[in-house]
Amino acid sequence: MATPPTRSSAGSRARVIRWPAILLLAGAVVAMALVSGDPPEQSSTADARPLVPTAGLPDALSSTWYCAAGTIVAEGPADHEVIVGNPTDRPAQVEITIFPVLAPEPIIIDVENADAVADQVDLSPPESVVLDPVQVGLEVPARTVVRSRLADFEGVGGEHAAALVESDVGNMIVEHVVSGPAGAGVSPCASASASSFSFAAGTTRKGATQIISIFNPFPGDAVVDLTFTTDSGPRSPQIYDGLVVPSGSVLPVDITDVVTLFDSVSADLSVRTGRVVADRLLAVDGSQGPGGLSVAVGSPEPALTWVFASSAPTDSVEAITIHNPSLEEEALVDVDIWLDVPEFNGIVEPVSLTIRPGRSETLVFRPGANLVAATRVNDVSGRILADVGFWTSVRSLNGVAVVADHLSVDEAPTPVAFAASPGATVAATSHMLTTLDGLGEVAVVNPSDDQIAALTIEALVDGQVFSLAPIEVPEQSRLVLDLAALGVPPNALLTIEASAPILAERRVPVNGQGLVTALTIPVAGTTSLPELPLPS
């Protein structure tokens, strides 16, 4: 195992330290406990800790986060950075274990015979070349955000790298940024492993690359299966049947040349043995239209209700892809459109969908369906009032849980234009997020029909606390917070405390390359299932 580096990453305010052996052993014990324990079940009680990325309670003894996807090669397509936010009033001792690999050999196929790829058995399953992990100790000051580029740490080599981030601060949050020629993206890292992950949105259209990064930092190898739903139906390539992910490694599976040239690709990962975390990297080079780069952790389980608090500007394309991972039952789904003008609510009829087993449907809410898919989509842009903001909810009416992702496409020639991220399945009274430049917006939805949500927002920067003006979100309403107008400083950790459960989604610039959609991070002990109003 490599010796921990003795210098900090470029531009980081953290102090690199060497950890005693007893602390490293404690981290290994925590990892083994995560493997052997059953994942928590989501419930409507305040004590539930859902599988979605969730910060721990302040009195928790430790926290662990998993950042699966990103590259570390010079000028790579998705340069991997980790962002650690410490909301407490004491320094956090943080250990980052970096797991570098050389990517699997590329799969070369005859594109003219792409429809037959799923049936081919003579292709070799992807295997990473596993390199020695690198352990780095950081001291993250109180009320501070520290940003670390994985490739900057001494001893890190290879092409792709995942990161395991552990701390003695229970409510620390960890996000990660990827950036490259196609743009940049941001996402919370995962706070738990799971036995399955799903990605509703994706594409392997010309000029696009989709990589599913499967991370196994635990003792014991993991065996997983990957299946897909495309424009023309299900795909189950045999080379992705029984993939082995060795202990202490990440397997970046580039599906582009196997499940190839489809406008829409949903992915399902199931674990036969072991525990893993899975991220999706999606890069669109812009040669055939808008380009962009996004990263997102998979949804570990389907849900009956999904909420999308944010909506794209009127000159962008706004879409939602809904995937039914069940192979036996169809899902009867209503998609409700909630306008920001309350008196207008009820005039937009819900969009009713019947999603067949193992299939996906895409709804486009802003004009420009051709930017999402050349094949069939459900274009409901005629139902949206011009210049009126909105939020959306997805409900399964027959008890068949689904997975839903947000898809935004900016027709303007900006570096970040094509981005996908999961919707929210839990509400919470406490949320956290980081903002690198103090710009962008956070959309907050109060679904309650009888409570105003009073928001208390603080920005934590370099040990200082900036309290922002109190804000109220009326019942069954949405409020969009402009971070620049609120005076949020760069490199801030934002904490949002609400008097009633809220759902929140952000649209923020990353590395000055346009707006990217991602969820905020709810805090354990404050979460609940969203109780949405019925359309009037």
C-alpha positions as CSV (number, residue, x, y, z in Angstrom):
1,M,0.0,0.0,0.0
2,A,1.3,3.4,-0.9
3,T,2.7,5.8,1.8
4,P,0.3,8.7,2.5
5,P,1.5,11.8,0.7
6,T,3.0,14.6,2.8
7,R,1.6,17.5,0.9
8,S,-1.8,18.9,0.3
9,S,-3.5,19.1,-3.1
10,A,-3.1,22.3,-5.0
11,G,-5.1,25.2,-3.7
12,S,-6.5,23.2,-0.7
13,R,-6.7,24.8,2.7
14,A,-6.6,21.4,4.4
15,R,-3.5,20.1,6.2
16,V,-2.2,16.7,5.2
17,I,-1.4,14.4,8.1
18,R,-0.2,10.9,8.7
19,W,-2.8,8.6,10.4
20,P,-1.9,6.2,13.2
21,A,-2.4,2.5,12.4
22,I,-5.3,2.3,14.9
23,L,-7.4,4.8,12.9
24,L,-6.8,2.9,9.7
25,L,-7.9,-0.3,11.4
26,A,-11.0,1.5,12.6
27,G,-11.8,2.5,9.0
28,A,-11.5,-1.1,7.9
29,V,-13.9,-2.2,10.6
30,V,-16.4,0.4,9.5
31,A,-16.2,-0.8,5.9
32,M,-16.7,-4.5,6.9
33,A,-19.7,-3.5,9.0
34,L,-21.2,-1.8,6.0
35,V,-20.7,-4.9,3.9
36,S,-22.2,-7.3,6.4
37,G,-25.1,-5.2,7.6
38,D,-28.5,-4.9,5.9
39,P,-29.2,-1.6,4.2
40,P,-31.7,0.6,6.0
41,E,-35.2,0.6,4.7
42,Q,-36.8,3.9,3.8
43,S,-39.8,4.8,5.9
44,S,-41.9,7.9,6.8
45,T,-40.5,8.1,10.3
46,A,-38.1,10.9,11.2
47,D,-35.4,8.4,12.3
48,A,-35.2,6.8,8.9
49,R,-31.9,7.2,7.0
50,P,-32.7,6.5,3.3
51,L,-30.3,5.0,0.9
52,V,-30.1,8.3,-1.0
53,P,-27.1,10.5,-0.3
54,T,-27.8,11.6,3.3
55,A,-25.7,13.4,5.9
56,G,-25.4,11.9,9.4
57,L,-26.6,13.5,12.6
58,P,-24.2,15.9,14.4
59,D,-23.8,13.5,17.3
60,A,-22.8,10.5,15.0
61,L,-19.3,9.3,15.7
62,S,-18.1,9.1,12.1
63,S,-19.2,9.4,8.5
64,T,-18.3,7.5,5.3
65,W,-18.9,8.6,1.6
66,Y,-18.2,6.9,-1.7
67,C,-17.3,8.8,-4.9
68,A,-17.2,6.3,-7.7
69,A,-16.7,8.0,-11.0
70,G,-14.0,10.2,-12.5
71,T,-10.7,10.2,-14.3
72,I,-7.2,11.1,-13.2
73,V,-5.2,11.1,-16.5
74,A,-3.8,14.4,-17.6
75,E,-6.4,16.4,-19.6
76,G,-8.8,13.5,-19.2
77,P,-12.5,13.5,-20.0
78,A,-13.8,13.7,-16.4
79,D,-11.1,15.0,-14.1
80,H,-12.1,13.9,-10.6
81,E,-12.2,16.3,-7.6
82,V,-13.7,15.6,-4.1
83,I,-15.4,18.4,-2.1
84,V,-15.6,17.9,1.7
85,G,-17.8,20.2,3.8
86,N,-17.4,20.4,7.6
87,P,-20.4,22.1,9.2
88,T,-19.1,21.7,12.8
89,D,-17.3,24.1,15.0
90,R,-14.2,21.8,15.3
91,P,-11.6,20.5,12.8
92,A,-12.5,17.3,11.0
93,Q,-10.0,14.5,10.7
94,V,-10.6,13.1,7.2
95,E,-9.1,10.1,5.5
96,I,-9.4,9.8,1.7
97,T,-8.5,6.4,0.2
98,I,-8.0,6.7,-3.6
99,F,-8.5,3.6,-5.7
100,P,-6.8,4.1,-9.1
101,V,-7.2,1.7,-12.0
102,L,-6.3,1.4,-15.7
103,A,-9.5,1.3,-17.7
104,P,-10.6,-1.9,-19.4
105,E,-9.6,-2.5,-23.0
106,P,-12.1,-0.7,-25.3
107,I,-14.6,-2.9,-27.0
108,I,-14.6,-2.5,-30.8
109,I,-17.6,-3.7,-32.7
110,D,-19.1,-3.4,-36.1
111,V,-21.7,-0.5,-35.8
112,E,-23.7,-1.9,-38.7
113,N,-24.4,-5.0,-36.7
114,A,-25.2,-3.1,-33.5
115,D,-28.5,-4.8,-33.0
116,A,-26.8,-8.2,-32.7
117,V,-24.3,-7.1,-30.0
118,A,-26.5,-8.1,-27.1
119,D,-26.4,-11.7,-28.4
120,Q,-22.7,-11.9,-29.0
121,V,-20.8,-14.2,-26.6
122,D,-17.3,-13.9,-28.0
123,L,-16.6,-10.5,-26.4
124,S,-14.4,-10.4,-23.3
125,P,-15.9,-8.9,-20.1
126,P,-14.4,-5.6,-19.1
127,E,-11.7,-5.8,-16.4
128,S,-9.7,-3.0,-14.8
129,V,-6.0,-3.2,-14.1
130,V,-6.0,-2.5,-10.3
131,L,-3.3,-0.2,-9.0
132,D,-2.1,0.3,-5.4
133,P,-4.5,2.5,-3.4
134,V,-3.3,5.8,-1.9
135,Q,-4.3,7.0,1.6
136,V,-4.3,10.7,2.4
137,G,-5.0,12.3,5.8
138,L,-6.6,15.7,5.7
139,E,-7.5,18.1,8.5
140,V,-10.5,20.1,7.4
141,P,-11.0,23.2,9.5
142,A,-14.3,24.0,11.2
143,R,-17.1,25.5,9.0
144,T,-15.0,25.1,5.9
145,V,-15.2,23.5,2.4
146,V,-12.1,21.8,1.0
147,R,-11.7,20.9,-2.6
148,S,-9.1,18.2,-3.5
149,R,-8.1,17.0,-7.0
150,L,-7.4,13.3,-6.8
151,A,-4.6,13.4,-9.4
152,D,-2.7,16.0,-7.4
153,F,-2.0,13.6,-4.5
154,E,1.5,12.1,-4.5
155,G,1.5,8.4,-5.7
156,V,-1.8,8.5,-7.6
157,G,-1.5,7.2,-11.1
158,G,-3.7,5.4,-13.7
159,E,-6.7,6.5,-15.7
160,H,-9.9,6.3,-13.5
161,A,-10.1,6.6,-9.7
162,A,-12.7,6.3,-7.0
163,A,-12.5,7.7,-3.5
164,L,-13.5,6.5,-0.1
165,V,-13.9,9.4,2.3
166,E,-14.1,8.8,6.0
167,S,-14.2,11.3,8.9
168,D,-14.6,11.6,12.6
169,V,-17.4,14.2,12.0
170,G,-20.7,12.5,11.8
171,N,-22.6,15.1,9.7
172,M,-19.8,15.9,7.2
173,I,-20.9,16.0,3.5
174,V,-19.0,15.0,0.5
175,E,-19.6,15.9,-3.2
176,H,-17.5,15.4,-6.3
177,V,-16.9,17.4,-9.4
178,V,-15.9,16.1,-12.8
179,S,-14.6,18.3,-15.6
180,G,-13.3,17.9,-19.1
181,P,-13.6,19.0,-22.7
182,A,-17.3,18.4,-22.8
183,G,-18.0,20.5,-19.7
184,A,-18.3,19.9,-15.9
185,G,-20.7,18.2,-13.5
186,V,-21.3,18.0,-9.8
187,S,-23.1,15.4,-7.6
188,P,-23.4,14.3,-4.0
189,C,-21.2,11.2,-3.5
190,A,-23.0,8.1,-2.1
191,S,-23.4,7.7,1.7
192,A,-24.2,4.0,1.5
193,S,-23.6,0.9,-0.6
194,A,-26.6,-1.1,-2.0
195,S,-27.5,-4.3,-3.7
196,S,-28.9,-2.5,-6.8
197,F,-28.6,0.8,-8.7
198,S,-30.7,2.2,-11.5
199,F,-30.2,5.1,-13.9
200,A,-33.3,6.2,-15.7
201,A,-31.7,8.6,-18.2
202,G,-28.7,8.2,-20.4
203,T,-27.7,8.1,-24.1
204,T,-25.3,6.4,-26.4
205,R,-26.3,8.6,-29.4
206,K,-23.5,9.7,-31.8
207,G,-21.0,11.8,-30.0
208,A,-22.0,10.5,-26.6
209,T,-20.1,8.4,-24.1
210,Q,-21.8,6.7,-21.1
211,I,-19.8,5.0,-18.4
212,I,-21.1,3.1,-15.4
213,S,-18.5,3.2,-12.7
214,I,-18.9,0.3,-10.2
215,F,-16.9,0.9,-6.9
216,N,-16.1,-1.9,-4.4
217,P,-14.0,-0.6,-1.5
218,F,-15.1,-3.5,0.7
219,P,-13.4,-6.8,1.6
220,G,-14.4,-9.5,-0.8
221,D,-15.0,-9.4,-4.5
222,A,-18.4,-8.3,-5.9
223,V,-20.3,-9.9,-8.8
224,V,-22.8,-7.7,-10.6
225,D,-25.1,-7.8,-13.7
226,L,-25.9,-4.9,-16.0
227,T,-29.0,-4.7,-18.1
228,F,-30.4,-1.9,-20.2
229,T,-33.6,-0.4,-21.6
230,T,-33.3,1.4,-25.0
231,D,-35.5,3.1,-27.5
232,S,-36.1,-0.3,-29.1
233,G,-36.5,-2.4,-26.0
234,P,-34.5,-4.3,-23.4
235,R,-30.8,-5.2,-23.9
236,S,-29.0,-7.8,-21.8
237,P,-25.4,-8.1,-23.2
238,Q,-23.8,-11.3,-22.1
239,I,-20.5,-9.6,-21.5
240,Y,-22.1,-7.7,-18.6
241,D,-23.6,-10.8,-17.1
242,G,-21.6,-11.7,-13.9
243,L,-19.1,-8.9,-13.9
244,V,-16.4,-9.3,-11.2
245,V,-15.4,-6.1,-9.3
246,P,-12.4,-7.0,-7.2
247,S,-12.2,-5.8,-3.6
248,G,-10.5,-2.4,-3.4
249,S,-11.2,-1.4,-7.0
250,V,-13.4,0.5,-9.4
251,L,-14.7,-0.9,-12.7
252,P,-15.5,1.8,-15.3
253,V,-17.8,0.1,-17.8
254,D,-18.0,2.1,-21.0
255,I,-21.3,0.8,-22.5
256,T,-21.2,3.1,-25.6
257,D,-19.9,0.5,-28.1
258,V,-22.1,-2.3,-26.8
259,V,-25.4,-0.7,-26.2
260,T,-24.7,1.7,-29.1
261,L,-26.4,4.5,-30.9
262,F,-29.6,4.8,-28.9
263,D,-31.1,8.2,-28.0
264,S,-32.3,6.9,-24.6
265,V,-30.6,4.3,-22.5
266,S,-31.7,3.3,-18.9
267,A,-29.4,1.1,-16.9
268,D,-30.1,-1.4,-14.1
269,L,-27.3,-2.9,-12.0
270,S,-28.0,-5.8,-9.6
271,V,-25.5,-7.3,-7.2
272,R,-25.2,-11.1,-6.9
273,T,-22.6,-11.0,-4.1
274,G,-21.0,-8.2,-2.2
275,R,-21.8,-4.5,-1.9
276,V,-21.0,-1.8,-4.4
277,V,-21.7,1.9,-5.3
278,A,-22.4,2.9,-8.9
279,D,-22.1,6.3,-10.6
280,R,-23.0,7.3,-14.2
281,L,-20.7,9.5,-16.2
282,L,-22.3,10.9,-19.3
283,A,-20.3,13.0,-21.8
284,V,-21.8,14.4,-25.0
285,D,-19.1,16.0,-27.2
286,G,-21.3,18.5,-29.0
287,S,-20.5,17.3,-32.5
288,Q,-24.2,16.5,-33.2
289,G,-25.8,19.3,-31.1
290,P,-25.6,20.4,-27.5
291,G,-22.7,18.9,-25.5
292,G,-22.1,18.4,-21.8
293,L,-20.7,16.3,-19.0
294,S,-22.6,15.1,-16.0
295,V,-22.0,12.7,-13.1
296,A,-24.6,11.2,-10.8
297,V,-24.9,8.4,-8.3
298,G,-27.4,5.7,-9.2
299,S,-30.8,5.4,-7.5
300,P,-30.4,2.4,-5.1
301,E,-34.1,1.5,-5.1
302,P,-37.2,2.5,-7.1
303,A,-39.9,4.7,-5.4
304,L,-43.5,5.4,-5.6
305,T,-43.0,9.2,-5.6
306,W,-40.4,11.5,-7.2
307,V,-40.1,15.2,-7.1
308,F,-38.2,17.6,-9.4
309,A,-38.0,21.0,-7.7
310,S,-36.0,22.8,-10.4
311,S,-37.1,23.8,-13.9
312,A,-34.8,24.9,-16.7
313,P,-34.9,28.4,-18.3
314,T,-37.4,28.9,-21.1
315,D,-34.6,28.7,-23.7
316,S,-33.6,25.3,-22.5
317,V,-35.1,21.8,-22.9
318,E,-36.6,20.3,-19.8
319,A,-37.3,16.5,-19.7
320,I,-37.9,13.7,-17.3
321,T,-37.2,10.0,-18.0
322,I,-39.2,7.5,-16.0
323,H,-38.0,3.9,-15.9
324,N,-40.0,0.8,-14.7
325,P,-37.3,-1.7,-13.5
326,S,-40.0,-4.4,-12.9
327,L,-39.8,-7.2,-15.4
328,E,-43.3,-8.4,-14.6
329,E,-45.7,-5.5,-13.8
330,E,-46.6,-2.4,-15.7
331,A,-46.5,0.9,-13.8
332,L,-49.4,3.3,-14.0
333,V,-47.9,6.7,-13.5
334,D,-49.2,10.3,-13.2
335,V,-46.9,13.2,-13.7
336,D,-48.2,16.4,-12.1
337,I,-47.1,19.9,-13.2
338,W,-47.3,22.5,-10.4
339,L,-47.1,26.1,-11.6
340,D,-45.4,28.8,-9.6
341,V,-48.6,30.9,-9.8
342,P,-50.8,29.1,-7.2
343,E,-54.1,30.3,-8.7
344,F,-53.2,28.6,-12.0
345,N,-52.7,25.2,-10.4
346,G,-55.3,22.7,-11.4
347,I,-55.5,23.9,-15.0
348,V,-52.8,21.6,-16.1
349,E,-54.0,18.0,-16.5
350,P,-51.7,15.3,-15.1
351,V,-49.8,13.4,-17.7
352,S,-50.9,9.7,-17.4
353,L,-48.5,7.0,-18.5
354,T,-48.6,3.2,-18.7
355,I,-45.0,2.1,-18.6
356,R,-44.6,-1.5,-19.6
357,P,-42.3,-3.9,-17.6
358,G,-38.6,-3.1,-18.2
359,R,-39.4,0.0,-20.3
360,S,-38.9,3.7,-20.0
361,E,-40.8,6.9,-21.1
362,T,-39.5,10.4,-21.6
363,L,-41.6,13.6,-21.1
364,V,-40.4,16.9,-22.6
365,F,-41.7,20.0,-20.8
366,R,-39.9,22.7,-22.8
367,P,-39.8,22.8,-26.6
368,G,-37.0,21.0,-28.4
369,A,-37.8,17.3,-28.1
370,N,-35.5,16.6,-31.0
371,L,-32.6,17.6,-28.8
372,V,-33.5,14.7,-26.4
373,A,-34.4,12.0,-28.9
374,A,-34.9,11.6,-32.6
375,T,-37.4,8.8,-31.8
376,R,-40.7,9.0,-30.0
377,V,-41.0,11.1,-26.8
378,N,-44.0,12.5,-25.0
379,D,-43.9,16.2,-25.8
380,V,-46.1,18.0,-23.3
381,S,-44.5,21.4,-23.8
382,G,-47.9,22.7,-25.0
383,R,-49.2,22.4,-21.4
384,I,-46.6,24.7,-20.0
385,L,-47.5,28.4,-19.7
386,A,-44.9,30.7,-21.3
387,D,-42.6,32.4,-18.7
388,V,-44.2,30.6,-15.8
389,G,-41.9,28.4,-13.6
390,F,-43.0,25.0,-12.4
391,W,-42.1,21.9,-10.5
392,T,-43.1,18.4,-11.2
393,S,-44.0,15.2,-9.3
394,V,-44.1,11.6,-10.5
395,R,-46.5,9.2,-8.7
396,S,-47.0,5.5,-9.2
397,L,-50.8,4.8,-8.9
398,N,-50.7,1.0,-8.8
399,G,-47.9,0.4,-6.3
400,V,-45.2,-0.5,-8.9
401,A,-42.2,1.6,-7.9
402,V,-40.3,3.4,-10.7
403,V,-37.0,5.4,-11.1
404,A,-37.0,8.9,-12.5
405,D,-34.2,11.2,-13.7
406,H,-34.1,14.9,-14.6
407,L,-32.7,15.7,-18.1
408,S,-31.9,19.2,-19.2
409,V,-30.5,20.3,-22.5
410,D,-29.4,23.8,-23.3
411,E,-29.7,24.7,-27.0
412,A,-27.2,27.5,-26.7
413,P,-23.6,26.6,-27.5
414,T,-22.4,26.5,-23.8
415,P,-19.8,24.0,-22.6
416,V,-22.3,22.4,-20.1
417,A,-25.6,21.7,-21.9
418,F,-26.6,18.1,-21.6
419,A,-27.0,16.9,-18.0
420,A,-28.9,14.2,-16.2
421,S,-29.5,13.7,-12.4
422,P,-31.9,11.7,-10.2
423,G,-35.0,13.3,-8.7
424,A,-35.8,13.5,-5.0
425,T,-37.6,10.7,-3.1
426,V,-37.4,12.1,0.4
427,A,-38.3,15.4,2.0
428,A,-36.4,16.8,5.0
429,T,-36.3,19.7,7.4
430,S,-32.5,20.0,7.2
431,H,-30.5,20.1,4.0
432,M,-26.8,20.9,3.1
433,L,-24.9,21.6,-0.1
434,T,-21.7,23.3,-1.3
435,T,-21.4,26.1,-3.8
436,L,-18.0,26.7,-5.4
437,D,-18.6,30.2,-6.8
438,G,-21.7,31.5,-4.9
439,L,-23.8,31.5,-8.1
440,G,-26.8,29.6,-9.4
441,E,-30.1,28.8,-7.7
442,V,-31.7,26.5,-5.3
443,A,-35.4,25.6,-5.9
444,V,-37.3,24.7,-2.7
445,V,-40.7,23.0,-2.7
446,N,-43.0,23.0,0.3
447,P,-45.6,20.3,-0.4
448,S,-47.6,20.8,2.8
449,D,-51.2,21.9,2.4
450,D,-51.3,23.5,5.9
451,Q,-47.8,24.6,6.9
452,I,-45.7,27.5,5.8
453,A,-42.0,26.4,5.6
454,A,-39.9,29.1,7.3
455,L,-36.2,28.7,6.1
456,T,-33.1,29.6,8.1
457,I,-30.1,29.6,5.8
458,E,-26.4,29.9,6.8
459,A,-23.3,30.1,4.6
460,L,-20.2,28.6,6.3
461,V,-17.0,30.0,4.8
462,D,-13.4,29.7,6.1
463,G,-14.7,29.2,9.7
464,Q,-17.1,32.1,9.5
465,V,-20.9,31.9,9.6
466,F,-23.0,34.2,7.4
467,S,-26.7,34.2,8.3
468,L,-28.9,35.0,5.4
469,A,-32.3,36.8,5.6
470,P,-35.2,34.6,6.7
471,I,-37.3,33.2,3.9
472,E,-40.8,31.7,3.9
473,V,-42.2,29.2,1.4
474,P,-46.0,29.2,1.3
475,E,-48.1,26.0,1.4
476,Q,-48.0,23.9,-1.7
477,S,-45.6,26.3,-3.3
478,R,-42.1,26.6,-4.8
479,L,-39.5,29.3,-4.2
480,V,-36.3,29.7,-6.2
481,L,-33.4,31.1,-4.3
482,D,-30.9,33.2,-6.3
483,L,-27.6,32.5,-4.5
484,A,-25.9,35.6,-5.8
485,A,-28.8,37.8,-4.8
486,L,-28.7,36.3,-1.3
487,G,-25.0,37.3,-1.1
488,V,-23.7,33.7,-0.8
489,P,-19.8,33.8,-0.9
490,P,-17.8,31.4,-3.0
491,N,-16.6,28.1,-1.5
492,A,-19.4,28.0,0.9
493,L,-21.2,25.2,2.7
494,L,-24.9,26.1,2.8
495,T,-27.2,24.8,5.6
496,I,-31.0,25.1,5.2
497,E,-33.2,24.5,8.2
498,A,-37.0,24.4,7.5
499,S,-39.9,24.5,9.9
500,A,-41.7,21.9,7.7
501,P,-40.4,19.1,5.4
502,I,-39.2,20.5,2.0
503,L,-37.6,19.1,-1.1
504,A,-34.7,21.0,-2.8
505,E,-32.8,20.9,-6.1
506,R,-30.1,23.1,-7.3
507,R,-28.9,24.5,-10.7
508,V,-25.4,25.8,-10.2
509,P,-22.4,26.6,-12.4
510,V,-19.4,24.4,-12.1
511,N,-15.9,25.7,-13.1
512,G,-17.7,28.6,-14.9
513,Q,-19.1,26.1,-17.5
514,G,-22.8,26.6,-17.2
515,L,-25.6,25.4,-15.0
516,V,-25.8,21.8,-13.7
517,T,-28.7,20.2,-11.9
518,A,-28.2,18.2,-8.7
519,L,-29.9,17.4,-5.5
520,T,-29.2,18.9,-2.1
521,I,-28.2,16.5,0.7
522,P,-30.8,15.9,3.4
523,V,-29.8,15.2,7.0
524,A,-30.6,11.9,8.7
525,G,-33.2,12.2,11.4
526,T,-35.0,15.0,9.6
527,T,-36.2,13.0,6.6
528,S,-39.7,11.8,5.6
529,L,-41.5,10.5,2.6
530,P,-42.9,13.5,0.6
531,E,-46.6,14.0,1.2
532,L,-47.7,15.7,-2.0
533,P,-51.0,17.4,-2.5
534,L,-53.5,16.0,-5.0
535,P,-54.1,18.2,-8.0
536,S,-57.2,20.4,-7.5
